[in-house]
Amino acid sequence: MDLENVLTDRLAPAFATVAGVPVDPVVRRSQRADFQSDAALALARRLGRPPRDIAAEVLERAELADVCSRAEVSGPGFLNLTVADQALAGLVAALAVDRRLGVPVAVEPETVVVDYSAPNVAKEMHVGHLRSTVIGDAAARLLEWLGHRVLRANHLGDWGTPFGMLIEHLADLGEAEAAQELSMGDLDTFYKAARAKFDADEAFAERSRLRVVALQGGDPVTLRLWRLLVEQSERYFMTVYDLLDVTLSERDFHGESSYNGLLGPVVEELDRLRLLRASDGAACVFPPGSVGRDGEPLPLIVRKSDGGYGYAATDLAAIRQRTGALGATRLLYVVGLPQRRHFEMVYAVAAQAGWLAPPARAEHVGFGSILGSDGRMLRSRAGGSVKLVGLLEEAISRATALARERNPELGEAEAAEVGRAVGIGAIKYADLSNDRNRDYVLDWERMLSLDGNTAPYLQYAYSRIGSIFRRAGVAARPDAAVSLAEPAERALAFELVGFGRVVGEVADNLEFHHLAGYLYRLAAAFSTFYERCPVLRADEPVRESRLVLCDLTARVLRQGLHLLGIRTPERM
Ligand code: ARG
């Protein structure tokens, strides 16, 4: 239980007695004391009493003696609360022996589908897929840790008209040659060559169109070639996930094609519910509330005029399956903000059809773009889209060079290990520490810096704590007595006991920059503590107590970074 909750529980009954109705005491951290409650101000008008009177009466009635060393009315009617050192120490001591670090498992675990990463077959993963992959993986890790049943869905783009030209191109190249090219991760060259032929060569274009028909018709040879494309691409994507320390596995690929058999029933059901309207030969649903610029109703196209199904139909089938057969109640879609409209419409139609009914709900976990130093969409020097692996390799090589420079004592293998952890960590953290709804600038210097809100700063803080224990030749003793007296100890303790609250909030809003910001504040509080309060040189029992603070900080940093998918090397 965190302090906000403890104080809320103590104040709420007193407020209720004074007001005659239940009142939320609105407890929050404060500049003047440790916490403050502002509820008396809001009550004043309703009760027709001066807020200071209300606050004073609440103080008289509330049982605070064991939690607060000081509680007073201040200003126009705030309650200022100073937490007793002993109470705070008690919470820290409880946290230290708690393997979950104050983060309870969910009371009502649910089945959550996290739809993320979702690159497209025979196409290079670009930086948009990086954001989806990093944010989605953090969501999956966090919700799983909270005890939810998490189903990772890598909604691979593996179907549609481009496959006609891709398969034709593959047939032209020869299977062995094509497999070789694709397994090297040269997806872009492959895709562009197919595209170029399609645009320039009418005969090739015609063959491609026939291929699409053959593919949809289930022609065995065509299907075999298509599978080759899918398998090679999946294999390549797996190498990227491994490099990124992402928890997606082969089993999580649920390509768009896997819904093919479910598209017919989707249309039939929509038709039976009388939701389908013909519009220019296409079968559409006009969900309520979805209107264009001039107020004209906007359709979601379920079946195109040529009889084919598109992106929307697949997403509808996926929702129906996820809430139906899979029994999921929370559906997360980690996809860029430009697709917001699409998902709003898909969710609205799914709701109309009864496939998305409470308690089941869907959330678009959107995100902005990654920008280059010029403030525009990140582009390669040649002006093309930036190849994701190139970016990762650059991060690792920069971080490895820095690791060697910063710590010449690291052996070759260890420097490589640290370089990888820091490079990949820096890329992921730069993403997760920014508000996902905004664009951010990819800035190597900044994200690899040891100062500021960066992965290396947090990783360094973690490894430094490890070195305290190594130097002392002692192991942490989580059950040692905790006592707090110094302001820097108290400040650190307040951060430590706040972990559970932050994790709980982020599980709801999936705004990982709040978790990142928390870890940064924790590391900064530790750094101040370590500057001001000697640890190994302190006398017992203070030394033991401070070692508990050190150990707990390291554990929270490690767990927090782990939830973000970031490694914590023991030495840097
Ligand atoms: N493959 C799509 C893209 O690259 C993303 C798919 C997102 N997921 C979904 N269920 N629509 O933009």
Boltz pocket constraint, residues with backbone or C-beta under 6 A from the ligand:
constraints:
  - pocket:
      binder: B
      contacts: [[A, 115], [A, 117], [A, 118], [A, 119], [A, 120], [A, 155], [A, 156], [A, 157], [A, 311], [A, 315], [A, 333], [A, 334], [A, 335]]
      max_distance: 6.0
